[in-house]
């Protein structure tokens, strides 16, 4: 069996790769592993379970709840809420485990399972490996130890989760948003109610698009992976700016008043300066990944801030932040972690903090984002190749070396196997966009040739 857990939980086509049986089995395995690790010692365990609006989330939620309860875990079912809300509630309610059912920005047929440990933190790799091992042992015939009678878990709908999470978001804002007009694109996803409510309570005039989930339309031509509708809506309504989330709302991208995209690097730069001014940017350091634009690195250097770079994936950003005590980190894709207020990327919180900076300074988002100049960057996804051989192919290594010689000190190349999809990402950065496109195209062809 290949490793089930990727960089962001277990993900696949619902009812094909990710079945009810797998969801139930992983949930029982998680309960057993955490019990053996001493997480439940001395008390009856509790889990928070939430999901995004995908139709498949309905049967997968039922399977997860059944698995946990059958293993003796009491379940607080919070319904449709963002991933960061489930993480927050896991910590705030003192739960032993959190489970989120979502495939984030993926298309509707996909779904996923993400586990959170006590406190709302992602599970360590070793615990995920143990869950897989225990699940596989059961799948191949080893019986579970099952409680009976009063030992089985009880299931409760926790309807207070929505208000508790929104109240948390408002409480951590440094200032109100009165006078701002904001367009919110909710991707027909998990934040369709939460984000508009939070912005409105904070004082903003809110216009929503992509806020009518029907279980089938999540991420469909909208949200953080499709900014066209948001750009048009911001210009049409004369809004100050727009905010876009993905399906589970752990991401945030923005659009300024003229309809120009403001990506995760620019958002990080704006928040870094705001937090330094407030005295909350510990060690004057920001954590980002190797995918961050070179312009972001240059901007941080110019502002006298330190930049720590990690492998791609918000879990690696978070690991670095926790290990060294840093307060702010994130990814170009819009995963932004403000560790004093969240244990994972929180798109609604990020959007609120960005809006608070606009309101506090009286400057437009375009002015604030101009703290950094984005160097031209081309990203090509190459599907249907053997992504496991990216680092071992001599043919591909030669193509990369040739590209790096051509770019010299004015650009860079990054090839990365996706952690959540069957493809290889080719990223090329250069001072000239045409050169970046040319080099990226040749490298994408080389990936197909070497790994196809």
C-alpha positions as CSV (number, residue, x, y, z in Angstrom):
1,X,0.0,0.0,0.0
2,X,1.4,3.4,-0.9
3,X,1.3,6.2,1.7
4,X,-2.2,7.4,2.1
5,X,-1.3,10.7,3.8
6,X,0.0,13.4,1.6
7,X,1.1,16.9,2.6
8,X,-2.4,17.8,3.6
9,X,-4.2,14.7,4.8
10,X,-5.7,11.9,2.8
11,X,-7.2,13.0,-0.5
12,X,-8.8,11.5,-3.6
13,X,-11.9,11.0,-5.7
14,X,-14.8,10.5,-3.2
15,X,-16.4,7.1,-3.4
16,X,-13.6,5.8,-5.6
17,X,-10.3,6.5,-3.9
18,X,-11.8,7.9,-0.7
19,X,-14.6,5.5,0.3
20,X,-16.8,5.3,3.3
21,X,-15.0,2.2,4.4
22,X,-11.6,4.0,4.2
23,X,-13.0,7.0,6.1
24,X,-14.5,4.8,8.8
25,X,-11.3,2.7,9.1
26,X,-8.9,5.6,9.3
27,X,-11.1,7.2,12.0
28,X,-11.1,4.1,14.1
29,X,-7.3,3.7,13.5
30,X,-6.7,7.3,14.6
31,X,-8.7,6.7,17.8
32,X,-6.6,3.6,18.6
33,X,-3.3,5.3,17.8
34,X,-4.0,8.4,19.9
35,X,-5.2,6.2,22.8
36,X,-2.0,4.2,22.7
37,X,0.0,7.4,22.6
38,X,-1.6,8.4,25.9
39,X,-3.7,11.3,24.4
40,X,-6.9,10.0,26.0
41,X,-5.4,8.9,29.3
42,X,-7.6,9.5,32.3
43,X,-10.6,10.9,30.5
44,X,-13.3,10.0,28.0
45,X,-12.1,11.3,24.6
46,X,-13.9,13.9,22.4
47,X,-13.5,14.8,18.8
48,X,-14.7,17.8,16.7
49,X,-15.9,16.8,13.2
50,X,-16.6,19.3,10.4
51,X,-16.8,19.4,6.6
52,X,-17.1,21.6,3.6
53,X,-20.3,21.6,1.5
54,X,-19.4,18.8,-1.0
55,X,-22.1,16.3,-1.5
56,X,-19.7,13.5,-0.7
57,X,-19.0,15.1,2.6
58,X,-22.4,14.0,3.8
59,X,-21.7,10.3,3.6
60,X,-18.0,10.6,4.6
61,X,-19.0,12.6,7.7
62,X,-21.4,9.8,8.6
63,X,-18.6,7.3,8.2
64,X,-16.1,9.3,10.3
65,X,-18.6,9.9,13.0
66,X,-19.5,6.2,13.1
67,X,-15.9,5.1,13.2
68,X,-15.0,7.5,16.1
69,X,-18.1,6.6,18.1
70,X,-17.6,2.9,17.6
71,X,-14.1,3.4,19.1
72,X,-15.5,5.1,22.2
73,X,-14.9,8.7,21.2
74,X,-17.6,11.3,21.8
75,X,-18.2,13.4,18.8
76,X,-19.2,17.1,18.5
77,X,-20.5,17.5,14.9
78,X,-20.1,21.1,13.9
79,X,-21.4,20.8,10.3
80,X,-20.2,23.0,7.4
81,X,-17.3,25.2,8.7
82,X,-13.9,26.1,7.4
83,X,-10.9,24.0,8.1
84,X,-9.4,26.7,10.4
85,X,-12.7,26.8,12.4
86,X,-12.4,23.1,13.1
87,X,-8.8,23.5,14.2
88,X,-9.8,26.4,16.4
89,X,-12.7,24.6,18.0
90,X,-10.6,21.5,18.6
91,X,-8.4,23.7,20.8
92,X,-11.0,26.0,22.3
93,X,-13.3,23.1,23.3
94,X,-10.4,21.0,24.7
95,X,-11.1,18.2,22.3
96,X,-8.6,15.4,21.8
97,X,-9.0,15.2,18.1
98,X,-10.3,17.2,15.2
99,X,-11.4,15.9,11.8
100,X,-12.1,18.0,8.7
101,X,-13.6,16.6,5.5
102,X,-12.5,18.7,2.6
103,X,-10.4,18.6,-0.6
104,X,-9.6,22.3,-0.2
105,X,-9.2,23.9,-3.7
106,X,-9.7,20.6,-5.6
107,X,-12.7,20.1,-7.9
108,X,-16.0,18.8,-6.5
109,X,-15.5,15.0,-7.2
110,X,-12.5,15.0,-4.8
111,X,-12.7,15.0,-1.0
112,X,-10.2,14.5,1.8
113,X,-9.7,13.8,5.5
114,X,-7.5,15.9,7.7
115,X,-6.8,15.1,11.3
116,X,-5.9,17.6,14.1
117,X,-4.3,16.7,17.4
118,X,-5.2,18.2,20.7
119,X,-4.9,22.0,20.5
120,X,-5.9,22.1,16.9
121,X,-2.4,21.3,15.4
122,X,-1.9,19.0,12.5
123,X,-0.8,15.5,13.3
124,X,3.0,14.7,13.2
125,X,4.2,12.5,10.3
126,X,4.9,9.7,12.8
127,X,1.3,9.6,14.0
128,X,0.0,9.6,10.5
129,X,2.3,6.7,9.7
130,X,1.0,4.8,12.8
131,X,-2.6,5.4,11.7
132,X,-1.8,3.9,8.3
133,X,-0.1,0.9,9.9
134,X,-3.0,0.2,12.3
135,X,-5.6,0.7,9.5
136,X,-3.7,-1.7,7.2
137,X,-3.5,-4.3,10.0
138,X,-7.2,-4.1,10.5
139,X,-7.9,-4.2,6.7
140,X,-5.9,-7.4,6.4
141,X,-7.8,-9.2,9.2
142,X,-6.7,-8.0,12.6
143,X,-9.8,-7.3,14.7
144,X,-10.5,-4.0,16.4
145,X,-10.9,-3.8,20.2
146,X,-14.5,-2.5,20.4
147,X,-16.2,-0.9,23.4
148,X,-19.8,-1.9,24.2
149,X,-22.7,-0.6,26.3
150,X,-21.9,2.8,27.9
151,X,-18.4,2.6,26.4
152,X,-19.5,3.6,22.9
153,X,-19.1,7.2,21.9
154,X,-22.0,9.7,21.9
155,X,-22.8,12.1,19.0
156,X,-23.9,15.6,19.5
157,X,-24.6,18.4,17.0
158,X,-22.6,21.4,18.3
159,X,-24.5,24.3,16.7
160,X,-22.6,27.0,18.7
161,X,-19.4,26.4,16.7
162,X,-20.3,29.0,14.1
163,X,-20.8,31.9,16.5
164,X,-17.9,30.8,18.7
165,X,-15.5,30.9,15.7
166,X,-16.8,34.2,14.3
167,X,-16.5,35.8,17.8
168,X,-12.9,34.6,17.9
169,X,-12.1,36.3,14.5
170,X,-13.6,39.6,15.6
171,X,-11.9,39.5,19.0
172,X,-8.4,39.3,17.5
173,X,-8.8,42.2,15.0
174,X,-6.6,45.3,15.8
175,X,-9.3,47.7,14.6
176,X,-12.7,47.9,12.9
177,X,-13.4,48.0,9.2
178,X,-16.0,50.8,9.1
179,X,-16.1,52.6,5.8
180,X,-14.7,49.8,3.7
181,X,-16.6,48.2,0.9
182,X,-15.4,44.6,0.3
183,X,-16.3,41.9,-2.2
184,X,-16.0,38.3,-0.9
185,X,-15.7,35.3,-3.2
186,X,-16.5,32.3,-1.0
187,X,-15.9,29.6,-3.7
188,X,-19.3,28.1,-2.9
189,X,-17.4,26.6,0.0
190,X,-17.1,26.2,3.7
191,X,-16.9,29.9,4.5
192,X,-20.0,30.9,2.6
193,X,-21.7,32.0,5.9
194,X,-18.7,32.6,8.2
195,X,-16.7,35.1,6.2
196,X,-19.5,37.5,5.2
197,X,-20.8,37.4,8.8
198,X,-17.3,38.2,10.2
199,X,-16.6,41.1,7.8
200,X,-20.1,42.6,8.4
201,X,-19.7,42.3,12.2
202,X,-16.4,44.1,11.9
203,X,-18.1,47.0,10.2
204,X,-17.4,46.5,6.5
205,X,-20.0,46.8,3.7
206,X,-20.0,43.3,2.2
207,X,-20.9,42.1,-1.3
208,X,-20.7,38.4,-1.8
209,X,-20.3,36.1,-4.8
210,X,-19.8,32.4,-4.8
211,X,-21.7,32.1,-1.5
212,X,-24.5,29.7,-2.6
213,X,-23.1,26.2,-2.1
214,X,-25.3,23.4,-3.3
215,X,-22.9,20.5,-2.7
216,X,-21.9,20.4,-6.4
217,X,-20.5,23.8,-7.3
218,X,-17.6,24.2,-4.8
219,X,-14.6,25.9,-6.5
220,X,-16.5,25.8,-9.8
221,X,-15.1,28.8,-11.7
222,X,-14.8,30.9,-8.6
223,X,-12.7,31.3,-5.4
224,X,-9.0,31.6,-5.0
225,X,-8.2,29.4,-8.0
226,X,-10.4,31.4,-10.4
227,X,-10.2,35.2,-9.7
228,X,-11.9,36.5,-12.8
229,X,-15.3,36.9,-11.3
230,X,-13.9,38.6,-8.2
231,X,-11.9,41.0,-10.3
232,X,-15.0,42.0,-12.3
233,X,-17.2,42.3,-9.3
234,X,-14.7,44.6,-7.5
235,X,-14.6,47.0,-10.4
236,X,-18.3,46.8,-11.0
237,X,-19.2,47.7,-7.4
238,X,-16.5,50.2,-7.0
239,X,-15.3,48.2,-4.0
240,X,-12.1,49.0,-2.1
241,X,-10.8,45.5,-2.7
242,X,-11.9,41.8,-2.9
243,X,-11.1,38.7,-1.0
244,X,-11.1,35.1,-2.4
245,X,-11.1,31.9,-0.4
246,X,-10.8,28.3,-1.5
247,X,-13.2,25.5,-0.7
248,X,-12.2,25.0,2.9
249,X,-11.2,28.7,3.5
250,X,-7.7,28.1,4.7
251,X,-6.4,30.3,1.8
252,X,-6.8,34.0,1.1
253,X,-6.0,35.8,-2.1
254,X,-7.0,39.4,-2.8
255,X,-7.8,41.8,-5.6
256,X,-7.2,45.5,-5.3
257,X,-9.6,48.3,-6.2
258,X,-8.5,48.3,-9.9
259,X,-9.0,44.5,-10.2
260,X,-5.3,43.5,-9.9
261,X,-4.4,40.4,-8.1
262,X,-2.7,40.6,-4.7
263,X,-1.1,37.2,-4.0
264,X,0.0,35.4,-0.8
265,X,3.5,36.9,-1.0
266,X,2.2,40.4,-1.1
267,X,-0.3,39.7,1.7
268,X,2.5,38.4,3.8
269,X,4.6,41.5,3.1
270,X,1.7,43.8,4.1
271,X,1.0,41.9,7.3
272,X,4.7,41.6,8.2
273,X,5.0,45.4,8.2
274,X,1.8,45.8,10.2
275,X,2.9,43.3,12.8
276,X,6.3,44.8,13.1
277,X,4.7,48.2,13.7
278,X,2.5,46.6,16.4
279,X,5.4,44.8,18.0
280,X,4.0,41.3,17.3
281,X,6.4,40.1,14.6
282,X,8.6,38.1,16.8
283,X,12.4,38.1,15.9
284,X,11.5,40.4,13.0
285,X,11.2,37.2,10.9
286,X,8.7,35.9,8.3
287,X,8.6,32.2,7.2
288,X,7.8,31.4,3.6
289,X,8.4,28.6,1.2
290,X,10.9,28.2,-1.7
291,X,8.0,29.0,-4.0
292,X,7.9,32.6,-2.8
293,X,8.7,35.2,-5.4
294,X,12.2,36.6,-5.4
295,X,10.7,40.0,-5.2
296,X,9.3,39.1,-1.7
297,X,12.7,38.2,-0.5
298,X,14.2,41.4,-1.8
299,X,11.4,43.4,-0.2
300,X,11.9,41.8,3.2
301,X,15.7,42.5,3.0
302,X,15.0,46.1,2.1
303,X,12.7,46.5,5.1
304,X,15.2,45.0,7.4
305,X,13.2,41.8,8.1
306,X,14.6,38.2,8.1
307,X,13.1,35.6,5.8
308,X,13.2,31.9,6.6
309,X,12.3,29.6,3.7
310,X,11.0,26.0,3.9
311,X,9.8,23.2,1.7
312,X,6.5,23.8,0.0
313,X,3.5,23.1,2.2
314,X,1.9,25.0,5.0
315,X,2.7,22.2,7.4
316,X,6.5,22.8,6.9
317,X,6.0,26.6,7.4
318,X,4.1,25.8,10.6
319,X,6.8,23.4,11.8
320,X,9.5,26.1,11.4
321,X,7.3,28.7,13.1
322,X,6.6,26.5,16.1
323,X,10.2,25.4,16.4
324,X,11.7,28.9,16.4
325,X,8.8,30.9,17.9
326,X,8.0,32.9,14.8
327,X,4.7,34.7,14.5
328,X,4.0,35.0,10.8
329,X,4.4,32.6,7.9
330,X,2.7,31.5,4.7
331,X,2.7,30.6,1.0
332,X,2.3,32.4,-2.2
333,X,-0.9,30.4,-2.8
334,X,-2.5,32.3,0.1
335,X,-2.0,30.0,3.1
336,X,-1.1,32.5,5.8
337,X,-0.5,31.5,9.4
338,X,-0.7,34.1,12.2
339,X,0.4,31.8,15.0
340,X,-0.8,33.9,17.9
341,X,-4.4,33.5,16.7
342,X,-4.5,30.3,14.5
343,X,-2.8,26.9,14.3
344,X,-3.2,26.6,10.6
345,X,-3.8,28.8,7.5
346,X,-7.0,30.8,8.0
347,X,-8.3,32.6,5.0
348,X,-11.0,34.6,6.8
349,X,-8.6,35.8,9.5
350,X,-6.0,36.7,6.9
351,X,-8.6,38.7,4.9
352,X,-9.8,40.5,8.0
353,X,-6.3,41.4,9.1
354,X,-5.5,42.7,5.6
355,X,-8.7,44.8,5.6
356,X,-7.8,46.1,9.1
357,X,-4.5,47.3,7.8
358,X,-6.2,49.2,4.9
359,X,-8.7,50.7,7.4
360,X,-6.0,51.7,9.9
361,X,-3.6,53.3,7.4
362,X,-6.2,54.9,5.0
363,X,-4.1,53.6,2.1
364,X,-5.4,51.5,-0.7
365,X,-4.5,47.9,-0.9
366,X,-2.6,48.6,-4.1
367,X,-0.4,51.1,-2.3
368,X,0.2,48.7,0.6
369,X,1.0,45.8,-1.8
370,X,3.5,47.9,-3.7
371,X,6.0,47.3,-0.9
372,X,7.2,44.4,-3.1
373,X,7.7,44.1,-6.9
374,X,6.8,40.7,-8.2
375,X,9.3,39.3,-10.6
376,X,7.8,37.5,-13.6
377,X,7.1,33.9,-12.6
378,X,5.7,31.1,-14.7
379,X,4.2,27.9,-13.2
380,X,3.3,24.9,-15.4
381,X,1.7,21.8,-14.0
382,X,2.8,18.6,-15.9
383,X,0.3,15.8,-15.3
384,X,0.5,12.0,-15.9
385,X,4.2,11.6,-15.1
386,X,6.1,9.6,-12.5
387,X,6.5,12.4,-9.9
388,X,8.5,10.1,-7.6
389,X,11.6,10.3,-10.0
390,X,11.9,14.1,-10.0
391,X,15.1,14.1,-7.9
392,X,16.7,11.0,-9.4
393,X,16.3,11.5,-13.2
394,X,19.7,12.3,-14.8
395,X,18.0,13.5,-17.9
396,X,15.9,16.0,-15.9
397,X,18.9,17.1,-13.9
398,X,20.7,18.0,-17.1
399,X,17.7,20.1,-18.3
400,X,17.5,21.9,-15.0
401,X,21.3,22.7,-15.0
402,X,21.0,24.1,-18.6
403,X,18.1,26.3,-17.6
404,X,19.9,27.6,-14.5
405,X,23.0,28.5,-16.7
406,X,20.7,30.4,-19.0
407,X,19.0,32.4,-16.2
408,X,22.2,33.1,-14.3
409,X,21.7,35.3,-11.2
410,X,18.6,37.0,-12.6
411,X,16.2,34.0,-12.1
412,X,15.7,30.6,-10.7
413,X,14.1,27.2,-11.4
414,X,12.1,24.9,-9.1
415,X,10.7,21.5,-9.9
416,X,8.4,20.0,-7.4
417,X,6.2,16.9,-7.2
418,X,2.7,17.9,-6.0
419,X,1.8,16.6,-2.6
420,X,-1.9,16.4,-3.3
421,X,-2.2,15.8,-7.1
422,X,-0.6,13.4,-9.6
423,X,1.6,16.0,-11.3
424,X,4.9,17.8,-11.3
425,X,5.0,21.6,-10.9
426,X,7.6,23.5,-13.0
427,X,8.3,27.0,-11.7
428,X,10.6,29.5,-13.5
429,X,11.4,33.0,-12.4
430,X,13.2,35.6,-14.5
431,X,13.6,39.3,-14.9
432,X,11.9,39.0,-18.3
433,X,8.5,37.2,-18.7
434,X,9.2,35.9,-22.2
435,X,12.4,34.3,-21.0
436,X,10.6,32.8,-18.1
437,X,7.9,31.3,-20.4
438,X,10.4,30.0,-22.8
439,X,12.5,28.3,-20.1
440,X,9.4,26.9,-18.3
441,X,8.1,25.5,-21.6
442,X,11.3,23.7,-22.3
443,X,11.5,22.3,-18.8
444,X,7.9,21.1,-18.9
445,X,8.8,19.2,-22.1
446,X,11.8,17.8,-20.4
447,X,9.7,16.6,-17.5
448,X,7.3,14.8,-19.9
449,X,10.3,13.2,-21.8
450,X,12.1,12.1,-18.7
451,X,9.2,11.1,-16.4
452,X,6.4,10.2,-18.8
